[in-house]
Amino acid sequence: MSLDSFNKKKDEEMKENYQATLDDKKKQSSVDFISKISRKESERKRSVTFSITESQLKKMDKKARENGFKNRSEFLASIIDAI
């Protein structure tokens, strides 16, 4: 396991989520919880090829790690989804 897999921001979010779950004031019934889950439609992924510069690739890698993404592909997909 590399040290890149540790992310302070993600750890804090996880801690807050656990705390919210344990907090009696925020406790929900399981029916309410399940009804709020929305399933994202699964879409087939397709491999594509495009060209970018080395410096652009390094920037994308750095930003992906800083923002808790597994890899640059996941980061790029998230950017495209936000458009």
Backbone bond lengths (Angstrom), bond angles and torsions (degrees), N, CA, C in turn:
res aa  C-N    CA-C-N  psi(-1)  N-CA   C-N-CA  omega(-1)  CA-C   N-CA-C  phi
1 M - - - 1.448 - - 1.524 108.20 -
2 S 1.298 117.08 131.47 1.454 120.07 -179.95 1.527 109.81 -89.23
3 L 1.301 115.58 161.76 1.459 120.04 178.00 1.518 111.70 -69.81
4 D 1.327 117.99 -17.06 1.459 121.25 178.12 1.518 112.18 -65.22
5 S 1.330 117.50 -20.13 1.459 119.72 -178.74 1.528 111.89 -75.74
6 F 1.342 117.83 -13.91 1.461 121.24 177.34 1.521 108.86 -90.06
7 N 1.333 116.17 134.66 1.451 120.83 -176.69 1.520 107.72 -143.68
8 K 1.317 117.02 116.93 1.469 121.74 -176.58 1.525 111.23 -59.46
9 K 1.324 117.35 -40.96 1.465 121.06 -178.93 1.531 110.49 -63.16
10 K 1.323 116.88 -44.82 1.460 120.53 179.24 1.528 110.80 -65.08
11 D 1.341 117.04 -38.82 1.459 120.83 178.96 1.526 110.93 -63.03
12 E 1.331 116.92 -40.72 1.461 120.59 178.46 1.532 110.70 -65.34
13 E 1.339 116.93 -42.42 1.461 120.62 178.28 1.527 110.38 -61.31
14 M 1.325 116.69 -42.00 1.461 121.10 179.47 1.527 110.11 -62.93
15 K 1.324 116.46 -43.31 1.463 121.15 179.38 1.531 110.15 -61.40
16 E 1.330 116.72 -45.11 1.462 120.38 179.61 1.529 111.33 -63.95
17 N 1.312 117.29 -38.94 1.460 120.60 178.32 1.523 111.34 -64.75
18 Y 1.330 116.55 -42.74 1.467 119.85 177.05 1.524 110.63 -62.81
19 Q 1.332 115.78 -43.34 1.461 119.57 -179.20 1.527 110.83 -63.03
20 A 1.325 117.15 -42.28 1.462 121.11 179.04 1.525 110.84 -62.90
21 T 1.310 116.77 -36.93 1.463 121.28 179.11 1.517 110.57 -66.76
22 L 1.324 116.32 -40.24 1.458 120.81 -177.66 1.527 113.17 -79.17
23 D 1.309 116.64 -21.18 1.457 121.44 -177.64 1.530 110.36 -70.18
24 D 1.320 117.18 122.86 1.462 121.52 -177.39 1.522 112.68 -62.14
25 K 1.324 117.78 -31.54 1.457 120.87 -178.47 1.526 111.85 -66.77
26 K 1.301 116.56 -26.97 1.465 120.94 -175.98 1.522 112.12 -103.64
27 K 1.319 117.56 8.27 1.453 121.55 -176.93 1.532 109.74 -68.31
28 Q 1.319 117.54 135.40 1.449 123.75 179.46 1.519 108.95 -121.50
29 S 1.319 114.61 157.60 1.457 117.02 173.47 1.523 108.15 -74.47
30 S 1.314 116.21 155.95 1.464 119.43 -178.30 1.524 110.96 -63.85
31 V 1.326 118.33 -31.63 1.465 121.48 178.94 1.527 110.16 -64.83
32 D 1.351 116.96 -44.39 1.464 120.72 177.75 1.518 111.02 -62.10
33 F 1.324 115.99 -42.34 1.454 121.11 -179.43 1.521 111.41 -61.81
34 I 1.323 116.41 -49.29 1.465 121.54 -177.90 1.519 111.33 -65.72
35 S 1.321 117.55 -35.53 1.473 120.08 -178.51 1.526 112.18 -68.71
36 K 1.335 117.74 -22.31 1.461 120.96 -179.08 1.521 113.12 -87.75
37 I 1.316 117.28 -6.63 1.457 120.97 179.72 1.516 108.75 -80.60
38 S 1.308 115.90 124.79 1.462 119.35 176.35 1.516 108.20 -112.67
39 R 1.278 115.78 131.43 1.462 120.32 -177.90 1.517 109.24 -89.16
40 K 1.297 116.04 126.32 1.452 121.42 177.12 1.521 108.24 -76.03
41 E 1.318 115.39 134.00 1.459 118.44 179.51 1.519 109.98 -61.84
42 S 1.298 114.91 136.08 1.449 120.31 179.53 1.523 108.96 -83.33
43 E 1.282 115.40 128.68 1.459 120.75 -179.92 1.519 108.09 -122.45
44 R 1.304 116.10 139.11 1.453 120.97 -179.59 1.521 109.76 -64.64
45 K 1.316 116.42 133.60 1.462 121.32 177.47 1.516 109.51 -86.46
46 R 1.300 114.82 149.57 1.460 121.08 -179.99 1.517 108.58 -133.23
47 S 1.293 116.05 133.86 1.451 121.36 179.22 1.529 109.20 -78.21
48 V 1.328 115.93 134.01 1.462 120.80 178.48 1.519 109.25 -129.05
49 T 1.309 116.25 159.89 1.453 121.98 178.91 1.519 108.64 -125.69
50 F 1.325 116.27 132.07 1.454 121.23 174.68 1.517 108.28 -149.40
51 S 1.304 116.57 166.58 1.465 120.52 -175.47 1.520 110.76 -110.38
52 I 1.334 115.22 134.75 1.455 122.24 171.27 1.529 107.06 -139.99
53 T 1.317 115.67 164.38 1.458 119.55 -178.31 1.535 110.41 -78.23
54 E 1.312 115.71 162.76 1.470 120.93 177.66 1.524 110.90 -59.64
55 S 1.343 116.53 -40.82 1.468 119.40 -178.52 1.537 110.16 -66.35
56 Q 1.326 117.76 -36.94 1.469 120.72 177.18 1.527 110.60 -66.07
57 L 1.307 116.14 -39.71 1.465 121.59 178.84 1.528 110.71 -64.09
58 K 1.326 117.06 -42.22 1.467 121.49 178.58 1.526 110.64 -64.66
59 K 1.342 116.65 -41.54 1.462 120.20 177.91 1.526 110.86 -62.07
60 M 1.321 116.39 -42.28 1.459 120.84 -179.26 1.532 110.51 -65.38
61 D 1.323 117.28 -42.61 1.468 121.07 176.81 1.526 110.94 -59.99
62 K 1.326 116.35 -46.64 1.460 121.52 -178.34 1.524 111.01 -61.57
63 K 1.326 117.32 -47.79 1.462 121.40 -179.02 1.524 111.47 -66.62
64 A 1.310 117.52 -35.17 1.462 120.96 177.80 1.526 109.66 -62.43
65 R 1.330 117.27 -47.05 1.470 121.23 179.41 1.524 111.23 -64.31
66 E 1.343 116.66 -43.12 1.466 121.25 -178.39 1.529 111.52 -62.05
67 N 1.319 116.40 -31.56 1.455 120.49 -175.63 1.521 113.49 -100.63
68 G 1.325 116.77 11.77 1.452 120.91 171.89 1.517 116.66 79.34
69 F 1.317 117.85 19.65 1.460 120.56 177.31 1.523 109.85 -85.13
70 K 1.321 115.90 151.14 1.468 120.81 179.91 1.517 111.66 -66.10
71 N 1.328 115.62 -39.12 1.462 120.07 -177.30 1.521 109.58 -157.03
72 R 1.305 115.84 175.02 1.464 119.43 -177.14 1.517 112.83 -69.92
73 S 1.318 117.47 -27.68 1.467 119.72 177.86 1.521 111.07 -65.00
74 E 1.327 116.01 -42.81 1.461 120.41 178.05 1.534 109.94 -64.04
75 F 1.314 116.47 -39.96 1.457 122.30 178.14 1.528 111.21 -62.75
76 L 1.327 116.39 -46.94 1.451 121.14 179.75 1.525 111.07 -64.15
77 A 1.328 117.51 -40.81 1.464 121.05 177.87 1.526 110.55 -61.28
78 S 1.330 116.99 -39.09 1.448 121.24 178.57 1.531 111.63 -65.28
79 I 1.312 116.15 -40.36 1.471 120.67 176.74 1.525 110.28 -61.62
80 I 1.319 116.29 -46.36 1.464 120.50 -178.36 1.531 110.45 -64.30
81 D 1.337 117.65 -40.21 1.468 120.90 177.20 1.516 111.80 -61.07
82 A 1.320 117.40 -31.00 1.463 121.49 -178.30 1.527 112.71 -76.43
83 I 1.306 117.12 -12.81 1.476 120.07 -178.49 1.518 109.43 -73.56
